[in-house]
């Protein structure tokens, strides 16, 4: 393990799904199939990787079917409405997107996503990783420590030990306070008449639900009466909110290492879903993987390309852009070729998940300008008038156009 700990991000996929669904409404493809949750989820996931730059990442979902908490308390989550009808068919697509990004999808029957997250966070933090749980669920505050934090991307809020202590009095007090106060969203009953503020005060004084119940003689009135009458319910509620952190999960953090997305699979998905903007970002990556097709990612490679093109005295070029309208299009990348079956692609402003480090566009344009503006070097293109306009907007006056195949 290096001195700088590797970063593992565990994404609460179930939480992400609902946030994406309600953040974007009324989006569908031409078949009338709802796609809003898939689109929102995809963009949130891409934004997370772009902004946080994790070394490892996994997405955890709630599995279908009841969990062990239902066996303990049949009314657990019984108050929740059914999943919206137009969201149900989007779930498989969302998981397909995650898999196409070459990220693991983790779920386990009988347990909730929170239990899986608690187990993985505990295990990998002990291995020395810096673990970030991406969620808006306060239940996961009970697993926070010096190596585990929560990130709420919707609110831009990070919760570490200090933030949890400020709210609950300490990480070890989260289940005590929640057990007393209950949780209406999960139908965890708690004790009638005791909210989070009162629960916090009682736990600050007594330390735990068990110790509180053993010292009810120090309380008076209705509060004491409720605690006496609902003592078993308080203990049950604590059991319900306590996450399992020792599940048997066959996984190693190396399995979660971020790698290049499966661009072909993503392209097929985005075509089906009609995510045109995302499709454009990925489809341009469908280049041959043969040895004669080169991605230009370093200044040394760029200089070598320029020397090759100048020596050839005649080359084909093509622009990859953000729009078919040349007046509005911004450069995404440039392609060059000097002969059949050999070409170079120069990415400039790609922001997709797993995009490689790219040269600054200002540097690239400055180095290419003498080449592209040289009238003695012949340029070949298809609809090269479009490329000319795009390059002109980027500050390059294309010269030496010899052939337009369109």
N, C-alpha and C positions, 0 to 999 in steps of 0.2 A: 504494500500500500504506500503511495507517495505521501510526502509531507502534507500536500494539499489534498484533503479527502475528496474522493470521487462523489459526484452528486447523483443520487437516485430520486426520481420523482414517481410517486404513486398517485395516479389520477383516479378519483372517485367517479367512475364512469356513470353511475346511476344519477349522481347529483348533476353531472355535466349534461346529461340527456335532457333533464327537465329544464335546466337553465337555458339550454339552446332552444328547446321547443317554445318556451314562452318569450324568449328574446326576439325571435323572428316568426312572424305569423304570415299565413296566406302565401306560402311559396310552394309551387308544385311544378311538375314537368308537363309536357304536352299531352301526356296520357291522363292527366288529372290526379296523379299520385303525389301525395304530400311529401315534400322533401325538406321542409324548413328545419326540422331538428337535425337532419344529417348535415345540412349546409352549415348551420350554426356550430354544431359539434366539431366539424372538420376545421373550420376557421379558428375556433377556440384552441384546438389541439395544436394547430400549426403556429398560432401566436404564442402558445406556451413554450414550444421548443425554440422558436426564434428569440424570444425574450429571455428565457431562463438558461438556455444552453445546457441541458442536463447531459450527463454521461450515460445514464441508464434511465429507462422509463417503462412503466407497465400501466395498463388500464384495467381497473377492477370493476366488475359489474355484480349486481345482485342476480343470483340464479333464479330460475322459475321454481315455484313451489314453496311450501311453508318452511320456516326455519325452526330450530330447536326452541326458540322463544315462544312460538305458538303452542308448543307442547306444555311449556311452563304456565303460560297465560293465554288461553284461546282468544281473548279479546285484543291481544297485541296487534296494533295497526288496523283493527277492525273498522275504525272510523274513516279510513282512507277511501277516497273515491277510486273507481276503476280507472286504469290508464286511458287517456283520451283515444278514441277509436282511430284517429288519423296518425297517432304516434306509434301504435302497435306495429304496423308493417315497416316502420322506419328503423326499428331496433336491429334487425339482421343487417341492414345496410350499414348502420353505424359500426357494427362489429367488423363487417367486411372492410370498411375504410381503415379501421385500426390495424387489421391484419395486413392490408396492402401497404401500410406505412412500416411494415415489418416490426410491429410492436406486439407484445404478448397480450392476449385477452384472457383474463383470469376470473373465474367464477367457480363456486363450489356449492353443490346442493346441500341444503340444511343450514347454511350459514349466510350471513349478510356480507356485503362488500366491506363494511366497516371491520368485521372480524378478520377478514383476509388482510386488509390494510394494517391492522394492529399487529398481526402475526409477522408480516413481512417487514414492517418498520422496526419492530423489536429485534428481529433476527439480523437484519442488515446494518442497523445502527451498532449492534454489538460487534459486527465485522469491521467497523470503522468507517462506514459510509456516512455521508451527510444526507439525511432523508428529509424530503419535503413532500407532504401529503397535500394534494390539490383538492380542496373541498370547501364547502360552505357549511358543513355539518358540525355543530358544536359538540356532538357526542365524541368526536375524535380528539377533543382537547385532553382527554384522559391519557393519551399516549405520548403527549409532548414531553420532551426532555432536551438536554443540551445538544443532542444529535438529531432530534426529530422536531420539525416545526410544521405548522399548517399554513397554506397559502390559499387565500380566497381571491382568485383572479378577478372576479366580478367587482369586488370592492377594493381591490389592490391592497388587501390587508394581510399582514403576516402575524401569526400567533406563535410565540415561543413561551418559555416558562414564565417570563415576567407578565405577559398579557393574560395568560391563564390564571396566574396568581391574583392579578388585579380583579378578575371577574369572580373566581370561585374560592379564592383564599389559598390556592395551591393545586398542583396537578393531582395530588392524591385525594383532593377534596371534591373533584368533579363528580364522581359517582355518588358521593354522599349528598351533595346539594341536589343533584338531579333525582336521586332516589326519593328525597323528601318532597321536592317541588313537583315531580312528575314531568311528563312531556306530552302535551296535548297532540302534537303532530304524530306521535307514535302510539297514542292511547295508553301511555304509561301512567297509572293512576296517581301515584304519590300519596300525599296526605291532604285531605280536604282543608282548605283555608290556609295552606302554606304555599306561598309563591317562592320564586328564586331568591328574592331579597331576604325574606324571613328565614328561608332554609340556610342561606349563607351565614346569617347571624347566629343561628343555632349551632351550625357546624363549627363556626369560629370558636364558640364557647365550649362545645362538648367533643369536638374532634371527629366523631363518627356517629352514624345512626345507632349502632349498637350501644355506644356509651350514652347517647342521648336517652334511649329507651330505658337504660338501667338507672337513670337519674331523673325520672319524671317527677319525683317528689320536689324537685327544685323549680318546677313550673306551676302555673296556676291557670284557672279558668278554662275557657273553650279550647285553647291550644293544647293544654295537658289532656283534656278529655278526648280530643281528636287523635292525639298521639297514642293514647291508651287504646282507643277503639280501632285504630287503623295501623297498629304496630306491625302486624304481619304483612299488611299491604305495603308499608314502607320498605320492609326488608325484601319483599318480592320485587318492588320497583327498582331497588338497588341492583338486584340480580339481573333484571331485564336490561338496564342501561350499561352494565359492565361488559366490556368487549372481551372476546376470546383472543388471546395473543399467543397461543401455543398450538395452533392447528398444524396438522400434517400436510404440508404443501411441498411438493417435489419441485423446487425451483432454486436456482442460484442467481445472484445478481448479474453474473456474466450473461445469463439468458436474456437480460433486459437491456443489453447494450444497444444504443441507437446505431442503426446502420442505414444504408441507402434505401429509400422506399422502392417498392416494386412499381416502377412508373407505368409499366404495361397494364398491370391490374388496376391501378388508379385511373389510368386513361379510360379503360373500359367502364369503370364505375361512373366516372364523371360524365361520360357520354350518355349512359343510361339515365343518370339523374339530371342531365342537362345543366351541369355547373360549368358554364362556358368560360368564365374567368379562370377558374381553377384548372380546367382542361387545357387552356392555352399555356399555362405555366408548366404543366407536365408534359404535354404532347411534344413540345420542342425538344424534350430530352430523349425522344425515341430515335436516337442515332444508332448506327451499327456499332456493336461492341468489338469489331475487328481491330487488328493492329493498325490499319491504315486510316482510322478515324480518331482524331485527337481533340481533346478538350484543352483549351489554352487557359491555364489558371495562374501562371507565374509570369513575372516580367521577363525572365530568361526565355520562357516558351514563346512569349509574344515577340521578342526580338528575333528569335529564330524563325518564326512565321513570317515576319516582315521581310527578312533576308530571302526566304524561299519564294515569296510572291514577287519580290523585286527581280530575283534571278530568272523567274519564269517569264517575265515581261508580259504575260497574258494570264488572267485568272478570272474565275467566276466568283460572284459575291451575292449574298442574300442577307436581308435584315429580318430579324425576329422582333416583333413589336407588340404593343398593347392594343392596337386597333387597326382595322382595315382602312380607316380614314387617315391618310397620310398627314393631314393638317393637325390631327389630334394624337397621332401615334407617338409613343415614347419608345426608345430603344430598349430591348430586352437582351439582345445578343446579336452577333454577326457570324455568318458562315462563309468560308472560303474554300475553293478547290482549284487545283491546277491540272488535274487529270482524272480520269475515271477511277472510281474505287479508292480515292484518297481525299480527305477533306478535314478541315479544322473548324471547330465551333468555339467561339469566344463569348462565354456568358458575361453579362454586364450587370443586370439588375434583377436577378432571380431571387425570390423570397420564399420559395416553397420549402416544405419540411424536408430537411436533409440537404438543402442546397449547399454546394461547396463554397469555400471562401473565394471571392472573386476580386479581380483587380479593380481599383477605383476607375470609374468610367472616365473621369477627367484625364487620367494618365493614359488610358487606352486611346482615347480620341486624339490626344496630342501626338502620340507616337504614330497613329495611323494616318494623320492628316497629310503629311508629305507624300505618302504612298498613294492615297486615294485622290489627291489633287494633282498628281503627276500625269499630264496628258500623253506622255510617251509610254505609259503602262496601260495596256488594253484591258478593259473591264467587260465582263459578260454577265448578263442577268436575265431574269424573267420578270417582265413588268418593272424594268429598272428605273422607270420614271418615278415609280412609288418610292424605291430605295433612295433615289436622288433627293426627293422632297424630305424624306425622313432624315437623311444625313445633313441636308441643308439646315434643317431645324436644330440639328445637333452641332452646327458650326463648321461643317465640312462641305466644300464645293466640289462635288464629284466631277472628275474630268477623265477623258480618255475612254468614253463609252464606245465599244466597238460593235457589240451584238446585243439585241434584246430579243429573246426567243419567243416572246409572247405574240 
